[in-house]
Structure formats: structure tokens, C-alpha cells
């Protein structure tokens, strides 16, 4: 292929017009000579002349990235002795398995080696109505890049190819949760997965109009430094504002000691606090409120405790044999 007059008069153009060897791997490897200043479209023309594959059916890739017809080879990073992957659109379709763990099933998708992961996801969306932005595809334990082809990723082809991808749902960045207030009302608020619990408290305070000292999710009291995602809080989860500490009095003989407690705590928690303060072992403590003996496993709130309640403490007899 001869250089143009412009290339002869312009040293830079002459350098760009240097003839290079290009190898194209189809079902066999074909080599052609072409100036690196030529376009990908021109390369397809030469391949058509060499192999009889219509230009409109050709797809050329370098490192898994599809090459556009109007791009010059040099602009695509092709300088010489480069091997491209060339695919014929009429190539035989192959079947790919996609495992969906969340649905406990596997779907089958017809693909071609030159399809990118993005294209595969569009097939899945058309077949299963699962939006492509809601999940990531994994192969051999790693997430696969969406602009790479199945052939480049060696998902299609090769003796060890399993043709099996795993679909893993992407965590939602924004979610709606319900929060039970101190007045037993429920408010709905929007959170982000990376909010800390301290952030969540601020959001809830802006909704309810009073300070939120503590939040609980299920039976766990949430720590300020942890994130929403750490506690596996998801869309539709229910949080609860924990009432502030309540002052109660433990009467033991002639003595009366003040304790600050959370009414959602268990009786055993209170006994442990009494042990730390008064030194009376948990297993010998007997607590009585309004004539009822408090059971270790029950919440303090279940006995109707309120601010300034008086609980009688006595020591149970322990028989030693």
C-alpha cells in the first residue's frame, strides 16, 4: 500500500502511515499489511478481500473492546504486530447459563462469543425482566467488566469454559424504613446504605421533632459509629426509637439506691447493674415490684415500671449441701 502525497511532504504523516502487520484471529489467524494511519473500516475491507467476510458482518476487538469503523488504528493503540479478535456476525450462537441465587434458579441465554457482558445483560433483561442496573455478573469468583466480550473473558471458548455466570444483586443505595416513635406512631424516612447510625438519628429527629438518644433494630440497640448496611437494614425495615433512660429506686433494707435503666432491658440486666453497684450476686437477688416477683427473662417494661418506681430487693436463701 503506497503512501499519499501528504504523507511524503509531512514527516509526521509519513511516520503515521508506516505499514504494519496486523493479525486477526477468527477460526484461524489471518495476517494483513496496512498503514497504521488507516481506519478500522479500511482494515475490515482488507479482511473482506482476504476471507470473503462481508464488512457489515465483521466485529473487531482489541483487549475485549469493540473497535469503531471511523477510528484510526494508531488512535486505537495499534502500532504493529498486534493480534485482534475478529468475529463473524453469522457465527453459531452458544448457550450461556446464568445462576440467580436469590431466586434459586438458573436461566439460559443464547449468546455469541463477540457479545459484551452489557449485551448479555440486555438479553437477560428482555427474557427475565430484571433491570440490568440491579445486579452484577460474576465469573470464577470475580465481577466481570461490562464492556468486555465473552471471548475476551474466556467465558466462551477454551477447554475449561463452564459457560456459567452468577447474578448477584446490587445493594440499593437509597431505601425507605419505618421508625416507631415514642408515641407509638410510625414515620417513614429515606436513608442511604452508608449512613452511620448517628446520621440516621439526625434524619429521624428532623421527622419527629425531638432528640433521639437511641435506636433499636429487632432486639439490637444500634451503635452510633456503625452503618445502615452493617446492620443489614433493608428497604421496609422497622426501626424503633428507644425511650430515654428511666430513673428507678432499688430498696434494700433501710437503703435506697437510684439506677438509670432502659425499660426495654431485661430484669437480668438490672440485676447485673445491682451486682456492680451493691456487690450482691445475681443468682441470690430477688426483685419485687407491686407484689410481683420479677423474672430474669422479662423486660422491665412488661411489669409497668415507670419513673421513680420503687423495687424491693432481697437475698434468696441458698442451700449448700
Secondary structure by P-SEA (a helix, b strand, c coil): ccccaaaaacaaaaaaacbbbbbbbccbbbbbbbbccccaaaaaaaaaaacccccccbbbbcccbbbbcccccccccccccbbbbbbbcccbbbbbbbbbccccbbbbbbbcccccaaaaaaaaaaaccccccccccccccbbbbccccccccccccccccccbbbbbbcccccbbbbbbccccbbbbbcccccccaaaaaaaaaaaccccccccccccccccccccccccccccbbbbbbcccbbbbbbbcccbbbbbbbcccccaaaaaaaaaaacccccccbbbbcccbbbbccccccccccccbbbbbbbbcccccc
